[in-house]
Amino acid sequence: MDQIQIKISTIIDGKITQKRKSKLISIMNGICTFSTSFHFDYISLHKTSISITISYRRSLIHSHHKQISIIQFGSVQFKNQQTFQHWTDTLSAPNRPHVHWHILEPINTINEN
């Protein structure tokens, strides 16, 4: 059974301040779902970034996780308009939940940019 694991880090002023790691999430019919929430101090929100790493595991027999994608967004992510817009929406209404789909880019594509 194919599975993924999601690791989330919050970064303030270049330092990791929080980390979370999901349990293994099974992929059923090519679909998996994951949700989480973080609470930030509004004052530090303007210097905060989020890094989401998605790792893949082919089966229960294999213990090795292969990183397949990284999504980074926050106050310093100007290159990708979609992630920057998500972050500015979050800043404009900090007390509302913000749900947004992000396209996963393969690791090798991310490393080339």
N, C-alpha and C positions, 0 to 999 in steps of 0.2 A: 504494500500500500504506500503510495506516495504521500509525503508529508512536508510541511514547511514549518519553520520557526521564525519568529519575528523578534528582533532586538531593537529597542528604542533607547536613544540617549538624548538627554537635554544638555546643551552646551551654552554656558554663559561666559562671555569674554574668553573664549577659546578653551575653557576647562569643563570637563564632563561633571555635571552636578547631580544628575539622576540617571539611573539605568533601569530598564525593565526588559524581561525576556519572557515570551509567551511559552506555554506548553507546546508540544508538537501538535500541529493542526492538520488533520487529514484532508486530503484533496479528493472530493467526490465529484465525478463527472466534470473534471477540469475547473471546479469552483471551490473556493474556500473563503471563509469570512473571519474577520478579526476586528475587534474594536477595543479601544482603551481611552482613558482620559488622563490628562495631567492638569495640575493646578499650579499656576505660576504667580509669583509676586508681580503685580502690574508694573512696578517701577523697573524691574529687571527685564521685562518683556521685550523692550526695544533693543536689548543686547543679547537675546536668546536665539539659539538655532536648535533645530531638531534633526537627528539623523536616524533613519529607519533602515535597518538591514534585513533583507529577506534571505534566508538560507533554505536549501532544499535537501531532503533526505529521501532516497529512493525506496527504502523498505526498512522494516524493523531490524533486519539482520545487519544492515550497514550502520555503523555508528558515526561515520563521517558526514558532516554537513558541508555542502558546497554553497558559498555565497552566490546568489544569482542576481541580486539587484540592491541598490542603495538609493534611497530618496532623501534628499537634504533640503530643508526649507527653514526659513527664518529671516531675521532682519538683514542678513548679509548676502542673501541669495538673489542677486539681481539678474543672473544669466537666464534663468528659466522663468518666463513670465507667469506660467500657471502656478508654480510654487510660491513665487513672490506675491501674486494676487491672493492666494490662500492665506498667506501670513498677514497681509495688510487687512483682509477681511476680519481676521482674528483680532487684530489690534483695534479695529474700528468698533467692534462690539464684543468686548472681552467677557461678558457674562453669558453669552449665548454659545451653545455647542456649534461647532463648525464641521460639517461632514463634506468631504471632498474626495473624489476619486483621482488617483495619480497614476499615470502610465509608468509601468516599470521598464527601465532601460537595463539592458544587460551590463554586467560589470565591465566588460572590455570596452563598451561604448562610453561609459562614464569615465574610465581611466584615460581615454583618448582626448576628452574635452579639457 
